[in-house]
Amino acid sequence: MRFLVKKECMADATADLVHRVCPMHLLEPSEMIKQLKTGQVLEIVTDYDGALEDIPAWCSKHGQEFVGICEEDCEDCYKLYIRKCS
């Protein structure tokens, strides 16, 4: 897992999934990424620990790039970044 420094934590859109239960941490981002152009980045904000494994695996399965995770701005949640590849 790649940990990003604050200046790398840039996104074109954000999916706020704090307090959302499984499988929403996969379903909502998959719909949102369809709205982005190739090369744009989606930020996923979640407090679900399972997302740390599920999001990178989802990216591999669906041909998207898992950029990394940033924990600097959010004490009780994670910020994961996906770059749209196709």
TORMI-235686 format. One record per atom (N, C-alpha, C): residue in three letters; x, y, z. Coordinates in steps of 0.1 Angstrom, whole numbers, plus 5000, padded with zeros to 4 digits. Layout:
N
ALAXYZ...
//
This chain:
86
MET500849885000MET500050005000MET500950125000ARG500650214991ARG501450344990ARG500750454998PHE501550505008PHE501050625016PHE501450755009LEU500550835007LEU500750965000LEU501051075010VAL501951175006VAL502051295015VAL501051395010LYS500751485019LYS499651575017LYS499551645003LYS500751684998LYS500651754985LYS500351654973GLU500351524975GLU499951424965GLU498451394966CYS497851444976CYS496451404979CYS495551504971MET495451494958MET494651584950MET493651494942ALA492451544941ALA491451474934ALA490551564926ASP489951504916ASP488951574907ASP487551554912ALA487251454920ALA485951424926ALA486151354939THR485151354948THR485251294961THR483951214963ALA484151094968ALA483051004973ALA483150994988ASP482251064995ASP482251065010ASP481350945014LEU482050845019LEU481450715023LEU481550685038VAL481850795046VAL481950775060VAL480550735065HIS480550635074HIS479350575080HIS478550495070ARG479150455059ARG478350375049ARG478850235051VAL477950135050VAL478249995052VAL478649925038CYS479249815039CYS479649735028CYS478349685021PRO478249695008PRO479249704998PRO479249844992MET478749944999MET478650084993MET480050144990HIS481050094997HIS482450154995HIS482950104981LEU482250004975LEU482649964961LEU481650014951LEU480350004954LEU479350044945LEU479350184941GLU479350274951GLU479350424948GLU480550464940PRO481750424944PRO482950474936PRO482850414922SER482350294920SER482350244906SER481450324897GLU480350374903GLU479450464895GLU480050604893MET480750654903MET481350784902MET482550784892ILE483250674891ILE484450674883ILE483950684868LYS482750634865LYS482250644852LYS482050784847GLN481850874856GLN481651014853GLN482951094850LEU484151034854LEU485451094852LEU486051074839LYS486951154835LYS487651134822LYS488951054826THR489450994816THR490650914818THR491751004823GLY492450964834GLY493551034840GLY493051114852GLN491751134854GLN491251204865GLN491251114878VAL491251174889VAL491451104902VAL490151114911LEU489751004916LEU488651004926LEU489150974940GLU488751064949GLU489151044963GLU487950974970ILE488250874977ILE487250794985ILE487550825000VAL486550885007VAL486750905021VAL485850805028THR486450725037THR485750615043THR486350585057ASP485450535066ASP485950485079ASP485850335080TYR485650275068TYR485550125068TYR486850065066ASP487349985076ASP488749925075ASP488849835063GLY487849765059GLY487849665048GLY488149735035ALA487949865034ALA488249935021ALA489749935018LEU490549925029LEU492049925026LEU492449805018GLU491749695018GLU492049585010GLU491149584997ASP489849614999ASP488849604989ASP489049704977ILE489449824980ILE489549924970ILE490749894960PRO491949864966PRO493049824956PRO492749704948ALA492049604954ALA491649484947ALA490649514936TRP489649604939TRP488749644929TRP489349714917CYS490349804920CYS491149874910CYS491849774900SER492449674906SER493149574898SER492149494889LYS491049464895LYS490049384888LYS489449464876HIS489249594878HIS488549674869HIS489449764860GLY490749744861GLY491649824852GLY491849964856GLN491749994868GLN491950134873GLN493250134882GLU493850254883GLU495050264891GLU494750304905PHE495150224915PHE495150264929PHE496350354932VAL496150484934VAL497250574936VAL497850564950GLY496950544960GLY497450534974GLY496450584984ILE496950594996ILE496150645007ILE496850755014CYS495950845019CYS496450965027CYS495750965040GLU496450975051GLU495850985064GLU496051115071GLU496651205065GLU497151325072GLU495951415077ASP494951435069ASP493851525072ASP492651475080CYS492651345081CYS491451275086CYS491851175097GLU491651205110GLU492051115121GLU491150995122ASP489951005118ASP488950895120ASP488550825107CYS489250855096CYS488850795084CYS490150785075TYR489950725063TYR490950705053TYR490550775041LYS491550825033LYS491350885020LYS492150805010LEU491450735001LEU492050654991LEU491850714978TYR492850704969TYR492850764956TYR492950664945ILE491950684935ILE491950604923ILE492050694911ARG492950654902ARG493050724889ARG492350644878LYS491450704871LYS490750634860LYS491650614848CYS491750484844CYS492650444833CYS491850414821SER490650374822SER489850344810SER488350374812
//
